[in-house]
Amino acid sequence: MSTPNTTAPLWDLIEGEDPVIASAIHNGHAVRAELLPEFAVSEADRRREEDSFTGVWTEIAPTRLVVRRSRYEIDLNRPRDRAVYVRPEDDWGKEILKHVPPLEPLLEHSLSEYDAFYEEMERLLSAAAAKFGAFVVLDIHSYNHRRAGPDAPPAPSEDFPEINVGTGTMTDRDRWAPLIDRFMRDLRDFDFGGRHLDVRENVCFYGGHFPEWIHSRFPESGCCLSIEVKKFYMDEWTGAPDEELIDLLRDALASTLRGLRSSLQEVASQKRIAAKRPEPGRITPRFVDSVCARLRSNKPVRRKLPHDGRLHIDRQLPFLCVYRRPPDHPDPATGRLVFGEASYLMASASPDQEEGTAHLVEAVAATLAEAFGGFLLI
């Protein structure tokens, strides 16, 4: 089967009236015609790493997003600076391109589409948050479990469940725990041809950049479940599907919708109640001390700040990217620049937040400077 050459849109989006949104951002196989000659990686290797047939499963939701281009053209589940595969380490050791670096216009085209995608997601999800109070994105993927070869034994099932639900990018799992638990329970309870699916959380996948962006941008209203389906529904080496299993998996996912909607209504109700209470309002010395204590222990920091701010530090690092969001107008494009960083602070530039933000930045800088002998503030 030859690769479709295309100038068609990067994605297809159907918008419905529902807080459940299904996406398949690695479903695509098409590649722009001008990019194909640059590839060293074979079409068969590309197809094997793509998430074939996941677009079918998005049909369960009234609002669904299916990406039609290959992840080898642009990977929307990675930070912008790693969204175009260039070197072997970008793709499990495979040679990707014949020339490194590739032609700059090709890269620029791909990255412009990356930016357009996240601008569209900002619009779509902002509208969902405003209309429903809370929403969930079913971020549907699939994964290989016969990497040793078509005739080799599959990867051990104890380490690779049939469905892995990734929630590792959530900043506040407790908020979404009833929804997550109900979703997994409903999947397990589904009659899957006389048996039950092996569904587990954060066993081999935790979620990529797309869910991390959602949770950073919509910490109070957005939940993204990164659903990785083992490719037991197809031959991952030939690409041949088992249509019956694909249909059963679609029905299994559809069986979760009632529970998801019920859980979202509860979250939205709690959010409305919380909105009537005074906002915490400021960054306290006790909060700053707790952050620094975690950093001294080399633990990750994921903290909400007033006015939808966020502090995200993966581990002890010698830098911090700071973005102060203007209080009087939206500025989503600038904010996205920091989301892919391993250490960033996004805070309101409102005058009432200046003192607390300055104290927090100074304390983080001093704490990490002790570990590294210096510190870079960007």
N, C-alpha and C positions, 0 to 999 in steps of 0.2 A: 504494500500500500504506500503510495507516494505522499509526501508531505504537502498539504494544501498551501499554495502561495497566496497571500491575501493582503489586501489593503482595507479589509472590512474593520469595523470597530473592534477594539480590544476585548470588549465584554458585551454580553446581552443582559439587560435588566428589565424585569417585569415587576411593576409596583402594584401591590394590592393593599387592602385595608386590614392590616393585621400586624401585631407586634412581633410575630415570629418571622424571621428572615433567614433564608437558606442560601449559602454561597458555595461555589466550587471554583476556587481561584487557580487550581492547578489542573483543571479538566482539559485545557486546550492542547492542540497539537500543531495548529497552523503557525507558520512563520512568514514574516515579510520576505518577499522575493529577493530583495537586495541583500538580505542578511544570510541567506542560505549558502552562497559561495564561501562565506567566511568560516563556516563550521568545519571543524575536524571531527567532532563527535558524530557517530553514525546515527541514522534515523532510528534504527532499532534500539540503540542505547537511550536515545532521547525518549522514545515512546515508553520504554520500560520504567523510566523515572517519573513520567507524568501520571496523573491520577485518572486513568481512563474510566469512563462511565459514571463518574461522580456527579456529572451534570444531571443525570437521570434522577438522582435522589433529591435534587432541589425542587422537583415538581410537587413535593408535599406541601410547600409553603406558598401562600398567595404572592408574597414578595420574594423573588429569587434572582440571584446573580450568577451567571455562568461566564467564566473567562474563556475565550475562544483561542487565544494565542498561547503558544507553548511557554512554559516556565524558562526555557532556554533562550527565549527572546527577552523576556522580562519577568522576574520573579517577584510577585507582589507580596509575598510572605516573608520578605527579607528587608532589612533597612535599606534606604536608598543607595548608600555607598557600596552595598554588596548585592544589589538587585540584578545586575547584569553579570552572568557567568563569564569569566575571562580565563582563569587559571585552573589547573587540575584540582587544587584544594577547594575550589568553589563547587565541585560536583564529584565527590567520592573518588577523586584521583583520575578522572577521565581528562584527556586532552580536549579542550572545548573549541578553541579557535585556531585557525592556521597561522594567524599573525597576532602578536601581543605587543602593544595594545592594538585593538582593531581600529578601523576608521572612526574618527571622532564623530562625524555626522550620524553614524549608525547608533552610537552610544547616546548621543543627544536625543535622537528620535525616541529611543526606548525610554529614556528617563523622563521625557516630556509626557509620555503616555502614563508612566508611573505617577507623576504629579497629578495628571488629569483624573486618574482613578481615585486617588485619595481625596481630591476635591469633591468628586461625585459622592464618595462615601460620607464625607462631612455633611453634604446636603441631605442625603438620604437618611442618615442616622439622626441628625439634628431634628429632622421632621418627625421621625418616629418617636424620639424622646419627648418632643413637644406635644404630640398628639396622644400618646398612650401612657406617658409617664415612665415607662420602663419597656425595654425590648430585649430580645435575645437573638443572636446570630448563630446559626448552626454552620460552623466553618468546616465543611466536609472535605476530607482528604482520603487517600488510601496509601498503603505502604507495602513494600515487597518483603516477603519472608522466605524467599528461595534464592538469596544472593549468591550462594555457592554454586549454583548451576541448576538447570532444569531437571537433572536426574539425581541431584544431591538431596539429602534429607532437609526438610524445612527447618526454620529456626524453632527452638523449643517453645512450646505453647505457654509454659509457665512464665516466660519473659516477654511474650508477644501475644496479647489477647486478641480475640477476633475484632473487638471494638475497643480502642483506647480513647478515653475522654480526657483531653488535656485541659487542665484548669490552672496551669502553672503561671500564667501571665496575669492572673487576677490580683489586684491589690487588696481586695477585701473579700475573701472567699466566704466568710461567715454571712455576709449580706445575701449571697446567692445560694447558700447551702441547701435550703429546702428545694429550690429549683433543680440544682444539680442532682441531689439524691433522688428526687421524683423521676427525673429524666432517665437516670441509670436504672432505677427499679422498673420503670415501664419497659425499657428495652430488654431487660433480663426476663421479664414476665411474658413477653411476646412468644407465642407458639411458632417457633421457627422450624416448620416441617417436622413437628413431633419432638423437638428438643428446645433448649434455650441457649441463647448466645452468651459467650464469655465476654462480659463487659466490665472493664476496670478503669480506674482513674490514675493518670500520670505514671503509667508503668514504663512505657518506652518513648512517649512523646508528651510534651508539656504545652505546646502551642508556639506559634511563630510570631512574626512581627505584626501581622494583621490583627490578631486578637490583642496583642500588647498595645497597639495603637488605639483600639476600641476602648480598652479598659483605662488607658491614660486619658483619652479624650472625653469619655463618658463614665466617669467613676461611680456616679450615683445612679445612673439610669441604664447603662449598657452592660449586658452579659454576653460573652462569646464563648461557646463550647467548641473546642477544637476536636473534631470527631475523626479519628484515624481508623479506617476499616482495612483490616488485613486483606490482601488480595487472594483470599480463598475462593472468591466468586469468579475468578478468571485464571487463565494460564499467563503468568506475568512474563514469560519468555516469548510466547507466540502472540500474545494479545487476545487470544480467543476467549470470549465471555461465556459464562453459564447464565443464560437469560433467566432461568427459574430462580437462581440465587439472587440475582440482581433485583428481581421483582420482590422477592421475600424481604430483602434488606430495605427496599423502599417502603414496604408495608410496615416493617418494624419501626422505622423512623417516624412514619405517619402516626403510629400508635402513641407517640409521646406528645402529640400536639395539644391534646386536651389538658394534660398535666402542666405543660409549659405555660399555656395561657392562664390557667388558674394561679400558678405561682407568680406570674408577672402581675396579675391583678393585685395580689397581696403585697408585692414589692411596691407597686405604684401607690397603693393605699397607705403603706407605711411612710412613703416619701412625702405624700400630701400632709400627713400628720406631723412629720418632722419639719416640714416647711413652715409650719405655724409657730415653731419654737424659735427663739433667738439663735442666730448662728454663733458658733464659738468665737469667731471674730478675730482672734489674734494668735500669733505664735508665742507660746509661753516658754519661760526658762526651763521648766520641767520637760516640755516637749523637746527642746534643744538638747538637754542632757541625755534623754533617752536615745536620741539619734546618735550622739557621739559615743555612747556606751556600746551600741551595736557596731559602730565603725571600728572602735578599738578592738573588738572581738572578731573583726573581719567577717561580720555578718551582713547580708543584704539589707538595704533599707527601702521600704516601700511605704510612703506616708502621704496622706492627704493633707493639703494646706487650705487655709481659708479661701473662699471665692474660686473653688474648683482648681486650686493649685495642686502641685504634685512634686514630691521629692523622690527620685529614683536613683539608687546607687547600688550596682550589682555586687560590689566587694570593695576592699580597699583599693583605691585608684588615685593617681596623683593629679587629677583634674576634675573640674565641675563645670558643665555648661549651664549657664543661667539665662533664662528668658523671662522677662517681666512683661506680662500681657497688659496692654492698655485697657483701662477700666471703662472707657467711653465708646469703644467700637470693637467689633470682632476682628481678629487677625489670625485665622487658622493656618495660613500658609507659613508664616514665620514660626509658629509653634511646632509645626511638623518637623522643622529642621533639627530639633533637639530630641525628638521621640526615639530616634534610632541609636542614640548615644547610650553608653553603659553607665554614665553618671550625669544626671541633669536635674535642674530645679526649674520648675515653671511656677511663677508666683504672680499675683496681681501687682500692678504698678500703682494701685490706689495709695494715696498718701497715708491712710491709716494702717497700711501694711509695711511701710518702709522700715520702721524700727525693728520689727520682729524678723523680717526677711534679712536685714543686714546682720542681725545677731546670729541668725542661723547660718548664713554663709560664712561669717567670720569663724564660728565655732567649727564648722565642717572643715574649713581650710586649715585651721590650727591643728585639728586632730589628725588629719591626713598628712600634713607637713611633718608631724612627729614621726610618722611611719616611713616617709620617703625622703625627708631632708629638704623638701621643697614642694610647691603646689602651684598649679596653673588654674587660673580662673578665666573662663572664656565667656 
